[in-house]
Amino acid sequence: MDYSFFDFLRLIGSLGLFLYGMKIMSEGLQKFAGDSLRRILTAMTTNRVTGVLTGVLITALIQSSSATTVMVVSFVNAGLLTLTQSIGVIMGANIGTTVTAWLISALGFKVDIAAFALPLLAFGIPLLFSGKSSRKSVGEFIFGFSFLFMGLQALKANAPDLGANPEMLAFVQNYTDMGFLSIILFLFIGAILTMIVQASAATMAITLIMCANGWIDYHLGVALVLGENIGTTITANLAALTGNTQSRRAALAHLVFNIFGVMWVLVLFYPFTPAVSWFVTDVMNISDPAVAVSFKLAAFHTAFNISNTFIMIWFVGLIEKTVCFLIKGKKDEDEEYRLRYITGGMLSTAELSILQAHKEITLFAERTGRMLDMVKALFYEKNEDAFLKIYSRVEKYESISDRMEIEIANYLTCVAEGRLSSEGKEEIRIMLRAVSEIESIADSCNNMARSIKRRNEFKSIFTDEQNHNVDQMLALTEKALHRMIEILKKSELVRDDVNPSYNIENEINNYRNQLKIHNVENINNKKYQYQDGVYYMDIIGEAEKLGDYVLNVVQAVIEKKI
């Protein structure tokens, strides 16, 4: 066979054009419809059925189950979806991806869509250079759509003609006449090929071409399709590697779901596949063998995923328990430096990225709450080893807070560079302010810990009255901090929500002023040494500063949310 290395490169280039077209089309549609994604997710994942429908809708829209599952993993990582909700969406994504096969079967083999690809680009060019983001996104979609079908046409044109080369056909036939073993072999080939190209749509296109050209029969094409369903899960699992425990579980749930589906189809292989074949031949009345086989594969892909979803939707709880068992949560996760919600990069839309950042800011605030608890424990700790252990944790948390501030701020800056409304830009400005103030809270906790350490090093002993006053002041700051965290977690706020924080802050200020006066009187009355009073007021003063930072965060959040 005269098939040179240059011809092989043309084949790879055709596949690249197909994949690039799929990517551009997917991204264009995500950008165009991205503002609606959060509303869809929150409104339509309330139960399993609506979750499945959501997955179908989004995947049919963006034409990529991998994109949907990666998005879902990001949503779980961001806390926008629970694990249970994500499983439903993933099931729906498997159904939605079957639209690609129908599209290719209906247009790619019956209509020479590639002939219209270049004229379509003429319509896409002015949209691509439009100043309006929605038009630009439509232009990207048109370009992606054109490239996809140009790539598909190029794949068909540059694929080796096995039919005209018996020697190569004989090589293929060595692996096609082994009965059910051939089915298993081609299943693995489909899985591995999809893992390599990381796009089930591309492997599906190759499968359709192979069957249409008669290189493999319908049953082996079905085996490749089953393998593609397993291979497509690699993308989400790769995306989840840097995510939190829940996101890794969501990615694994996708794999478990698809493996179970493949297992029961293999058991019912010969009754299931002929039934699909009969439907296409007799019900749809498609007689052309080359066209019929492509429709059979598309119909099988749809029937398989719908059937699998219908079965597995009743076992979502079992899937959740299984993945939770396989992937254990880390007890010391909070002790390590790692952004929990924004580690996977920005989401497809600025709106979702802002929500992701807000989740991270709330976590940041909760970390400072734990720092204050450590400071309270440090104040009374008499054992030197235990004291140093707690003190080192405070220092560790302070170092983490510094890095969290930088990472979150950098993330918000990147989001601000995207397509944002004026409201979105104002929201980011306020969030940046909140992040800075929360980091200052961590600094105050660290400063109080240092003051306590200096007190211990110089053998300074506080009176019962001083200990009581510090207790009271720390209790007030803790109350203010917990109120701040509650406000951060609330989705809906009114202006009156800020009043309790103002009241607590006034209490803190008045108490600080009162203690300041009493401290001077006590030193003058020789109740304790001057240096003891210095350490004492350092702690009190820093606690009052902490209260100021807390109020600044509350004011920023209230300003943002109402």
Secondary structure by P-SEA (a helix, b strand, c coil): ccccaaaaaaaaaaaaaaaaaaaaaaaaaaaacccaaaaaaaaccccaaaaaaaaaaaaaacccaaaaaaaaaaaaaaccccaaaaaaaaaaaaaaaaaaaaaaaacccccccccaaaaaaaaaccccccccaaaaaaaaaaaaaaaaaaaaaaaaaacccccccaaaaaaaaaacccaaaaaaaaaaaaaaaaaaaccaaaaaaaaaaaaaaccccaaaaaaaaaaaaaaaaaaaaaaaccccaaaaaaaaaaaaaaaaaaaaaaaaccccaaaaaaaaacccccccaaaaaaaaaaaaaaaaaaaaaaaaccaaaaaaaaaaaabbbbcccccccccccccccccccaaaaaaaaaaaaaaaaaaaaaaaaaaaaaaccccaaaaaaaaaaaaaaaaaaaaaaaaaaaaaaaaaaccccaaaaaaaaaaaaaaaaaaaaaaaaaaaaaaaaaaaaacccccaaaaaaaaaaaaaaaaaaaaaaaaaaccccccccaaaaaaaaaaaaaaaaaaaaaaaaaaaaccccaaaaaaaaaaaaaaaaaaaaaaaaaaaaaaacc
